[in-house]
Amino acid sequence: MAAYNYLTKEGFDRLKAELEVLKSDGRSEAAKAIAEAREKGDLSENAEYDAAKEAQGLLELKINELEKELANARILDISQVDTSKVTVLAKVTIKNVKNKKELTYQLVSESEANLKDKKISVTSPMGKGLLGKKVGEIAKVETPRGDLEFEIMNITV
């Protein structure tokens, strides 16, 4: 049984649109590239044909992955987010215990994570360390350079 993939409505719609583009434009471009390469002669020594077939295989793999992600998707309603503890879609303000620096992140699914937008994946070390914590608690996050401690300052949506 695959794990659920929790998404916002926007994230779900974005993945669905990406899948449609891959299935239509992506597949027709892959077929065209294979046909063009096939016209160039002997397939046993045709690197262009091999590359086009490999690109087609990678495209089908990506389509399959997106279909699985969407099949296991559960759309979360931000108004239903429990702010008594850190959960998916919650915005959490944390303070680094060592340097007292405060940061605010939103915890999202892996496919919606974007550090530039301060959206971190619940499956990342930081996300795993923060999940389930309440205001005032200390979250320990394992990093390659050692454990970091963050105090949970605030949880909102």
C-alpha positions as CSV (number, residue, x, y, z in Angstrom):
1,M,0.0,0.0,0.0
2,A,1.5,3.3,-1.1
3,A,1.7,6.2,1.3
4,Y,-0.7,9.1,0.8
5,N,0.7,12.1,-0.9
6,Y,-0.8,15.2,0.8
7,L,-1.2,18.1,-1.6
8,T,-2.8,21.5,-1.7
9,K,-5.4,22.0,-4.4
10,E,-2.9,24.2,-6.3
11,G,-0.3,21.4,-6.1
12,F,-2.7,18.8,-7.3
13,D,-3.8,20.9,-10.2
14,R,-0.2,21.7,-11.2
15,L,0.7,18.0,-11.2
16,K,-2.4,17.2,-13.2
17,A,-1.5,19.8,-15.8
18,E,2.1,18.6,-16.0
19,L,0.8,15.1,-16.6
20,E,-1.5,16.2,-19.4
21,V,1.3,18.0,-21.2
22,L,3.6,15.0,-20.9
23,K,0.9,12.7,-22.3
24,S,0.1,14.9,-25.2
25,D,3.0,17.1,-26.3
26,G,5.7,14.9,-24.7
27,R,4.5,11.7,-26.3
28,S,4.1,13.2,-29.8
29,E,7.5,14.8,-29.6
30,A,9.1,11.5,-28.5
31,A,7.4,9.7,-31.4
32,K,8.5,12.3,-33.9
33,A,12.1,12.1,-32.7
34,I,12.0,8.3,-33.0
35,A,10.5,8.5,-36.5
36,E,13.2,11.1,-37.7
37,A,16.0,8.9,-36.3
38,R,14.5,5.8,-37.9
39,E,14.6,7.5,-41.3
40,K,18.4,7.9,-41.0
41,G,19.1,4.3,-41.7
42,D,20.6,1.3,-39.9
43,L,19.1,1.2,-36.4
44,S,21.9,-1.0,-35.0
45,E,24.4,1.8,-35.4
46,N,22.1,4.8,-34.9
47,A,22.9,6.6,-31.7
48,E,20.2,9.2,-32.4
49,Y,17.6,6.4,-32.5
50,D,18.9,4.9,-29.2
51,A,18.8,8.3,-27.6
52,A,15.3,9.0,-28.8
53,K,14.1,5.5,-27.5
54,E,15.8,6.2,-24.1
55,A,14.1,9.6,-23.9
56,Q,10.8,8.0,-24.7
57,G,11.4,5.5,-21.9
58,L,12.2,8.3,-19.4
59,L,9.1,10.2,-20.5
60,E,6.9,7.1,-19.8
61,L,8.6,6.6,-16.5
62,K,7.8,10.2,-15.5
63,I,4.2,9.8,-16.7
64,N,3.9,6.7,-14.6
65,E,5.4,8.4,-11.5
66,L,3.0,11.3,-11.9
67,E,0.0,9.0,-12.3
68,K,1.0,7.2,-9.1
69,E,1.5,10.4,-7.2
70,L,-2.0,11.7,-8.3
71,A,-3.6,8.3,-7.6
72,N,-2.3,8.5,-4.0
73,A,-3.0,12.2,-3.6
74,R,-5.2,13.5,-0.8
75,I,-6.1,17.2,-1.2
76,L,-5.8,19.0,2.1
77,D,-8.0,21.9,3.0
78,I,-5.9,24.6,4.7
79,S,-8.9,25.6,6.8
80,Q,-8.9,22.1,8.4
81,V,-5.2,22.3,9.5
82,D,-4.7,21.6,13.2
83,T,-2.4,24.4,14.6
84,S,-2.0,22.8,18.0
85,K,1.0,20.9,16.6
86,V,3.2,21.0,13.5
87,T,1.4,19.2,10.6
88,V,1.4,19.2,6.8
89,L,0.5,22.7,5.5
90,A,1.2,24.3,8.8
91,K,3.4,27.4,8.9
92,V,5.9,27.1,11.7
93,T,8.1,29.8,13.1
94,I,11.2,28.3,14.7
95,K,14.2,29.8,16.6
96,N,17.6,28.3,16.3
97,V,18.6,27.6,19.9
98,K,22.3,28.3,19.3
99,N,22.2,31.5,17.3
100,K,18.6,32.7,18.2
101,K,17.8,33.3,14.5
102,E,14.1,32.9,13.7
103,L,12.7,31.4,10.5
104,T,9.3,30.6,9.2
105,Y,8.6,27.6,7.0
106,Q,5.5,25.9,5.7
107,L,5.6,22.0,5.7
108,V,4.4,20.6,2.4
109,S,4.6,17.4,0.4
110,E,7.8,16.5,-1.4
111,S,6.4,17.6,-4.8
112,E,5.5,21.0,-3.5
113,A,8.7,21.7,-1.6
114,N,10.5,24.9,-2.7
115,L,13.1,26.3,-0.3
116,K,13.0,29.7,-2.1
117,D,9.3,30.0,-1.1
118,K,10.1,28.7,2.4
119,K,8.2,25.5,1.7
120,I,10.0,22.4,3.1
121,S,9.1,18.8,2.6
122,V,7.7,16.8,5.5
123,T,10.1,14.0,4.4
124,S,13.2,16.2,4.7
125,P,15.3,16.0,7.9
126,M,13.9,19.4,9.0
127,G,10.3,18.4,8.2
128,K,10.7,15.1,10.1
129,G,12.2,16.9,13.1
130,L,9.4,19.5,13.2
131,L,6.3,17.3,12.6
132,G,4.2,16.7,15.7
133,K,5.9,19.3,17.8
134,K,4.0,21.9,19.8
135,V,4.7,25.6,20.6
136,G,7.5,25.7,23.2
137,E,8.9,22.3,22.4
138,I,12.4,21.8,21.0
139,A,12.9,20.0,17.7
140,K,16.2,18.1,17.1
141,V,17.1,18.0,13.5
142,E,19.9,15.8,12.2
143,T,22.1,17.4,9.7
144,P,25.4,16.2,8.1
145,R,27.2,18.8,10.3
146,G,25.6,17.6,13.5
147,D,22.3,18.0,15.3
148,L,20.6,21.3,15.4
149,E,17.9,22.3,17.9
150,F,15.0,24.6,17.1
151,E,12.4,25.9,19.5
152,I,8.9,26.0,18.1
153,M,7.8,29.6,18.5
154,N,4.4,29.7,16.5
155,I,2.2,27.5,14.4
156,T,-0.3,29.1,11.9
157,V,-1.9,28.3,8.5
